[in-house]
Amino acid sequence: MFNDVTFAYPYLLYLLLLIPLILFWYWRRNKKISPDITFSSLSIFDELKPTLKERLRHIPILLRTVALGLLIIALARPQTFSTGENVYTEGIDIAVLLDISGSMLAEDFKPNRLEAAKDVIDNFIEGRTTDKIGLVIFAKESFTQCPLTIDYSVLRNLIGDIQSGMIEDGTAIGTAIANGVNRLKDSKAKSKVIILLTDGVNNSGEIDPITAAQIAEKFGIRIYTVGVGTRGEAPYPFNTPFGKRYQNVPVEIDEATLQQVADITSGKYFRATDNQKLEQIYEQIDKLEKTRVEITSYRQAKELFYNWIGAGLILLIFEFGLLRTYLNRLP
């Protein structure tokens, strides 16, 4: 009955101690009352059974004490509180652009650049909550692997299916950015972001990265660019008749262009030279692009004393009616 119930004036509940005192007083008073008529013997009443009115003679005092208890509880103002939070979110739409060209198989990252990038992107998506995220993959051409969605499980499964060789080899950075812009340009989100990861130089596509970045800037899209690859040379696997062989190949990343793309759109350029650095970059982007959440806590009281007052008054009226009708006593 009193689960999750608090009292505004709990000290008034001490008045409930009056109830046993009243009952004790009533018992003592009835015990001292002497009969108005004296008989020499009560044997003549042995066969008489108590009437219903006699059996109910104590009901009024019981009703009165219960009513008093209910009114005391009502005076203490029982309440329940409902608490909650109003949450306001400012959504972010994110297009992830992933280079899957042949050079992403270089093993300066473990197990290679592509798999390392997939793992980090997967962890990045796992850490999001209310943002829509899309995935664009590119090599010589670019296509949307997954449109903007909040179904992260589907998106993560699609990332797991990505392999080098799905698209003809090349690096169309400008086309990939244009594709990402196309995904985001009609978005109503407060913030629109492209995260571009590549390990090469733009050598394919019909649009250059700078022009694509300028288009992105017109639509209010911010671009974070990530260059992936160690400095100098990186081991690259080649299939030969004698099995897999490794050869060190130069790491060529057009950092100047990636930096310019980021600057045009008020983004930022990052260089990842190993797995740990790549993880740190995505953690930093994650912090920079967190969904804004405003939480307003509230605690609302619900007054319960009305029911207690009503029940107490009903019992008092019932007692008054009994004493004036059925249990009415003669003077």
C-alpha positions in Angstrom: 0.0 0.0 0.0 2.8 2.4 0.9 5.3 1.2 -1.7 7.0 4.3 -3.3 4.9 6.6 -1.1 6.5 9.4 0.8 4.9 11.9 3.2 5.2 15.7 3.1 4.7 15.9 6.9 5.8 12.5 8.2 6.0 13.7 11.9 2.2 13.9 11.9 2.1 10.1 11.7 3.0 10.1 15.4 -0.6 11.1 16.0 -1.5 7.5 15.1 -0.4 6.6 18.7 -3.6 8.3 19.9 -5.6 5.4 18.4 -4.5 2.7 20.9 -4.9 5.2 23.8 -8.5 6.0 22.7 -9.3 2.3 22.5 -7.8 1.7 25.9 -9.8 4.6 27.3 -13.0 3.2 25.8 -12.3 -0.2 27.2 -11.7 1.2 30.7 -14.8 3.3 30.6 -17.1 0.5 29.6 -15.6 -1.7 32.3 -16.5 0.9 35.0 -20.0 1.4 33.9 -22.5 -0.1 36.4 -26.0 -1.3 35.5 -28.9 1.1 36.3 -31.1 -1.8 37.6 -29.9 -4.2 40.2 -31.1 -7.8 40.3 -30.6 -10.3 43.0 -29.9 -13.0 40.5 -28.9 -13.0 36.8 -30.0 -16.6 36.2 -33.2 -15.4 34.5 -31.0 -14.1 31.7 -29.1 -17.3 31.1 -31.2 -18.4 28.2 -31.2 -15.0 26.5 -28.8 -14.6 23.6 -27.2 -11.2 22.7 -29.1 -9.4 20.0 -27.5 -8.1 16.8 -27.6 -4.6 18.2 -25.7 -5.7 21.3 -23.1 -7.4 19.1 -22.6 -4.3 17.1 -22.4 -1.9 20.0 -18.7 -1.4 19.6 -18.8 -0.8 15.8 -19.1 3.0 16.2 -15.9 3.4 18.2 -14.1 1.2 15.7 -15.4 3.3 12.8 -14.4 6.4 14.6 -10.8 5.3 15.4 -10.3 4.0 11.8 -11.6 7.3 10.4 -9.3 9.2 12.7 -6.3 7.1 11.5 -7.2 7.8 7.9 -7.5 11.5 8.5 -4.1 11.6 10.3 -2.5 9.9 7.3 -4.2 12.4 5.0 -2.8 15.3 7.1 0.7 13.8 6.6 0.1 14.3 2.8 1.1 11.0 1.2 2.7 11.5 -2.2 4.2 9.5 -5.0 6.9 11.0 -7.3 7.3 10.3 -11.0 10.8 11.1 -12.3 12.1 11.2 -15.9 14.1 13.0 -18.4 13.3 15.0 -21.5 16.0 14.3 -24.0 16.7 16.5 -26.9 19.1 15.3 -29.6 20.7 17.2 -32.4 21.3 14.5 -35.1 24.5 14.0 -37.1 24.5 12.4 -40.5 27.8 10.7 -41.4 29.0 9.3 -44.7 32.0 7.0 -44.4 34.1 6.8 -47.5 36.5 3.8 -47.7 39.2 3.3 -50.2 39.3 -0.4 -51.3 42.0 -0.1 -54.0 44.7 -2.7 -54.3 47.2 -0.7 -52.4 45.0 -1.1 -49.3 46.4 -4.6 -49.1 49.8 -3.4 -48.0 50.8 -4.9 -44.7 52.3 -1.9 -42.9 49.1 -2.3 -40.8 48.0 -5.6 -39.4 46.7 -7.7 -41.0 46.6 -5.1 -43.8 45.4 -1.5 -44.3 41.9 -2.5 -45.5 41.2 -4.9 -42.6 42.6 -2.5 -40.1 40.4 0.3 -41.5 37.3 -2.0 -41.4 37.9 -2.9 -37.8 38.3 0.8 -36.7 35.2 1.9 -38.7 33.2 -0.9 -37.2 34.2 0.2 -33.7 33.4 3.8 -34.6 29.9 2.8 -35.7 29.4 0.7 -32.6 30.0 3.8 -30.5 27.3 5.9 -32.2 23.6 5.9 -30.9 21.2 8.3 -32.7 23.2 9.3 -35.8 22.5 8.1 -39.4 25.5 6.6 -41.1 26.1 5.6 -44.7 29.0 3.8 -46.4 30.6 4.6 -49.7 33.4 2.4 -51.1 35.7 3.5 -53.9 38.6 2.5 -56.1 38.6 3.4 -59.8 34.9 4.1 -59.4 32.6 4.8 -56.4 29.3 3.4 -55.2 27.1 3.4 -52.2 27.5 0.3 -50.2 24.9 1.4 -47.6 22.7 4.5 -47.7 22.2 6.6 -44.5 20.7 4.3 -41.8 20.4 3.9 -38.1 20.3 0.1 -38.5 23.9 -0.3 -37.4 23.8 -4.1 -37.4 23.1 -4.2 -41.2 25.7 -1.5 -41.8 28.4 -3.4 -39.8 27.6 -6.6 -41.7 28.1 -4.8 -45.0 31.4 -3.5 -43.8 32.5 -7.1 -42.9 31.7 -8.1 -46.5 34.0 -5.5 -48.1 37.0 -6.9 -50.0 39.6 -5.4 -52.3 38.9 -6.2 -55.9 35.1 -5.5 -55.7 35.8 -2.5 -58.0 38.4 -2.1 -60.7 41.6 -0.8 -59.3 42.3 2.9 -59.1 41.7 5.8 -56.7 38.8 8.1 -57.4 38.9 10.4 -54.4 36.9 13.2 -56.0 34.2 10.9 -57.2 33.9 9.3 -53.8 33.5 12.7 -52.2 30.8 13.7 -54.8 29.0 10.4 -54.0 29.2 11.2 -50.3 27.8 14.7 -50.9 25.0 13.2 -52.9 24.1 11.0 -49.9 24.1 14.0 -47.5 22.9 17.0 -49.5 19.2 16.5 -48.8 19.7 15.7 -45.1 17.8 17.8 -42.5 20.4 17.0 -39.8 22.0 19.8 -37.9 25.5 18.5 -38.8 26.6 16.7 -41.9 30.0 14.9 -42.0 32.1 12.9 -44.4 35.0 10.8 -43.1 37.3 9.9 -46.0 40.0 7.2 -45.7 42.5 6.6 -48.4 46.1 5.6 -48.9 46.8 7.0 -52.4 46.6 9.8 -54.9 43.6 10.7 -56.9 44.1 9.1 -60.4 40.6 8.2 -61.5 37.1 9.7 -61.8 35.6 12.6 -63.6 35.8 15.1 -60.8 38.8 16.2 -58.9 38.9 16.2 -55.0 39.1 20.0 -54.7 36.0 20.6 -56.8 34.2 18.0 -54.9 35.2 19.6 -51.6 33.9 23.0 -52.8 30.6 21.4 -53.6 30.5 19.8 -50.1 31.2 23.2 -48.6 28.2 24.7 -50.4 26.0 22.1 -48.8 27.4 22.7 -45.3 29.2 19.3 -45.2 32.4 19.0 -43.2 35.1 16.5 -44.4 37.6 14.7 -42.2 40.3 13.2 -44.3 42.5 10.3 -43.1 45.7 9.3 -44.9 46.6 5.7 -44.2 50.2 4.3 -44.6 53.6 4.3 -43.0 56.2 6.7 -44.1 58.7 5.5 -46.7 58.0 2.0 -48.0 55.5 -0.7 -47.0 55.5 -4.4 -47.6 53.0 -5.4 -50.3 52.0 -9.0 -51.1 52.4 -10.3 -54.7 51.1 -13.7 -55.9 53.7 -15.6 -57.8 54.0 -19.1 -59.2 56.0 -19.9 -56.1 53.4 -18.5 -53.7 53.0 -15.2 -52.0 56.0 -12.9 -52.0 56.5 -9.5 -50.4 58.0 -6.4 -52.0 58.5 -3.0 -50.4 56.7 -0.4 -52.4 56.7 3.4 -51.9 53.9 4.9 -49.8 52.4 7.7 -51.9 49.6 9.8 -50.2 48.6 13.1 -51.6 48.6 14.8 -48.2 48.5 18.3 -49.6 45.2 17.6 -51.4 43.7 15.8 -48.4 44.7 18.7 -46.2 43.1 21.2 -48.7 39.9 19.2 -48.9 39.6 19.3 -45.1 40.4 23.0 -44.9 37.8 24.0 -47.6 35.1 22.3 -45.6 36.3 23.3 -42.1 37.3 19.8 -41.4 40.6 18.2 -40.4 43.3 16.1 -41.9 44.9 13.1 -40.1 47.8 10.8 -40.9 47.7 7.3 -39.6 51.0 5.3 -39.7 49.9 2.3 -37.8 46.9 0.5 -36.2 47.1 2.4 -32.9 47.3 5.8 -34.6 44.3 4.9 -36.8 42.3 4.0 -33.8 43.2 7.2 -32.0 42.2 9.2 -35.1 38.7 7.7 -35.2 38.4 8.2 -31.4 39.2 11.9 -31.9 36.7 12.2 -34.7 34.1 10.4 -32.6 34.6 13.1 -29.8 34.5 16.0 -32.3 31.3 14.7 -33.8 29.2 13.6 -30.8 25.5 14.1 -31.0 24.5 17.0 -28.8 22.2 15.7 -26.1 20.3 18.0 -23.7 18.7 16.3 -20.7 16.1 18.0 -18.5 15.4 16.0 -15.4 12.0 16.3 -13.7 10.3 15.1 -10.5 6.6 15.4 -10.4 4.6 14.8 -7.2 1.1 13.1 -7.2 -0.9 13.9 -4.1 -2.7 10.9 -2.6 -4.4 12.4 0.5 -7.7 13.0 -1.3 -8.5 9.3 -1.1 -7.6 9.1 2.6 -9.7 12.1 3.5 -12.6 10.7 1.5 -12.4 7.3 3.2 -12.2 8.9 6.6 -15.2 11.1 6.0 -17.3 8.2 4.7 -16.6 6.2 7.9 -17.5 9.2 10.1 -20.8 9.7 8.2 -21.5 5.9 8.5 -20.8 6.0 12.2 -23.0 9.1 12.6 -25.8 7.3 10.7 -25.6 4.2 12.8 -25.7 6.1 16.1 -28.7 8.1 14.9 -30.6 5.1 13.5 -30.1 1.4 14.2 -27.7 1.8 17.2 -29.5 4.8 18.6 -29.4 4.6 22.4 -32.2 5.8 24.8 -31.3 8.5 27.2 
